Structures are given as structure tokens and as C-alpha cells.
């Protein structure tokens, strides 16, 4: 997975098409709005900012290039549902705006923050209503990600999700996931696509060595639901594998030696 964080319109679309690690890769672009005014409000931008329009043009161009090059890259558009962007009209307008330039629309509910108190979150009854509305759209492109569990779980020691993820911020820095693509986690940067090809960053010593680090040493327990599930599942699998390897083998009996 390659993720682009807003305002990600400054990233060259050629990078996504030409430097994805393998066939069948997908790119997820976080938008969370159906218009420039809502986009600017949600992302803390100036009210006159045109980043939304620029991002829209980039997505259209990326999809056209993907079609012309017969690329297998899947373009997913992510939409985090909050109080300010979740009306029926807003959701329908978002889908209609990008219908021709996306392979999948991924709607989700924000997870409870690790530290700060949640603000602008929807009530349970509103979430249920929106979920039913999205089910009835039925155009084959809409997905409502599981939002039943919004609490964090810290029962894992290693980050396995970073083996399948990459997030590029507006400056070209490549991070293990969207949650750490911030100045506070610059110690987790693998490299920069303005300085190196993505393939080289993907196979770099910086990335490979980070896979061996304990999460607590990375200082980043800020996983989203998807990554938490990956980390919990893989840690359980590896713990079980270690238990099997560390269990003394029984000596064969006479009957098994025949």
C-alpha cells in the first residue's frame, strides 16, 4: 500500500505509476471532503486555499495515465466521516465528483485518539444511518470499513504493518504509515522520493532495520484499526512459532523407529 496524505497534490503522479513496488499495488488518497470549503476546514487550511481543486485535478490525471498505460494500480479514495462532512448530500456529492476517477471509495469512522479527547465525532445512531445509506448505493465501489471497535490495543511488540505500507507526505518523505507522517516522528523516515527512487527506499537498510525494532523503541504506538489488527495477528503467529521452535522434541519411540 502507498498512502498520500493531504495536501498531497504536490506529489508527482508519475511516482505512483512508475515506482510502485509490484503489480497489483494500490494507492490510497485521503480526501475526507466533497468541496474545497469543507476540505480547508477539516485540514486547517486557509479558507481561500485551492488544494482541494489541485488534488482533484491530480487524481483525474493519475486515473487517465493509469488507463493509458494499462496499469494495474488501484486508486482508492479515503473518506473519514466526521460531523462536518457526513451529510447525505456531502457523501453523494463526493462519490459523484470522483466516480469516474476512482476504483474504490473507502468510508470509515475515526478511531479514538491515543492521547487527545475526540472532537467532531459522530454518534452511534448517525453512524448506523450512514452505513445503511452507503449499503444502498450499491455501485460496487463503496466500502464502509468496520468501525465497531474504536479503542486501541497494545498487546504487540513489533510493527508488522510497516512491511506492507508506505506513506509519502507532501515533502516527499516516506514513512511506515499515515499515523507517523508528522514532524514528531521524523526519526522513522525511510528516505525521500525526491532524492531516491521509491524502489531503492523500499529495499533500503533504513527500512529493513526498522522492521527489527520494538514498537516502544520506535516511540509510535499510534496505530489505526487496520494496522493494529495486522500487528496483533502477526505477533500472535510469531509467538506461537517461537513456542514451537523452543519446545524440546520428543524422542522417537520404538514403534516409530521401525
Secondary structure, DSSP 4 states (H G I P E B T S, - for coil): -EEE-SSGGGS-HHHHHHS-SSTT-EEEEE---SSHHHHHHHTT--TT--HHHHHHHHHHHHHHHHHHTT---EEEEEEEE-GGG-SHHHHHHHHHHHGGG-SEEEEEEPPPPSSSPP-SPPPHHHHHHHHHHHHHH-SS-EEE---S--S-----SB--GGGT-EEE-TT-EEESSGGG-SGGGGGG--EETTTS-HHHHHTSHHHHHHTTSBHHHHT-----HHHHHHHHHHHHHHHHHHHHHHSPPPPPPHHHH-
